[in-house]
């Protein structure tokens, strides 16, 4: 019985020591709540991010508004600048007829006073169109340019460099910097070998020896 009493006493002492230890009763570590400074810092960062996004949105909308204003201004300017486009297009065939009449009148015996009248009317029409920004496309003698010339035929010749405009059926026209129609032209190309040989033979016959 003495030993049992001693064992119970030792057990009681151990329980008391365990209860009085500093870490007695502590379980899993508990997360500390953020301090007031940390909360304010987080709120400040969130406010800065929101301000940055709002600024980007403002800049994007401002750029779109500016682009819209520029587009409207450009369209308004073009509408004024090219307001006569339809009228000028309708007049070009009339100009073509006057030019053809002036070009062929001497050959068909047209009286000089009538020819002078046609040329005067043609000159007046071209001057009126020029006042409204209409100009002719330069073609004859120029290198062929598909942006402003339309080829209707090719002419084999060695008198002009290949790809040079040698004749013009009707001129092209610009309205300001807009092409109303291209010039209808014929374009030079290098003669074939056969044509070169035929031309050499013709020259030989023409320049051959003559009888004394």
Buried (B, 14 or more C-beta within 10 A) or exposed (E): EEEEEEEEEEEEEEEEEEEEEEEEEEEEEEEEEEEEEEEEEEEEEEEEEEEEEEEEEEEEEEEEEEEEEEEEEEEEEEEEBBEBBEEBEEBBEEBBEBBEBBEEBEEEEBEEEEBEEBBEBBEEBBEEBEEEBBBBBBBEEBEBBEEBBBBEEBBEBEEBEBBBBBBBBBBBBBBEEEEBBBBBBBBBBBBEEEEEEEEEEEEEEEEEEEEE
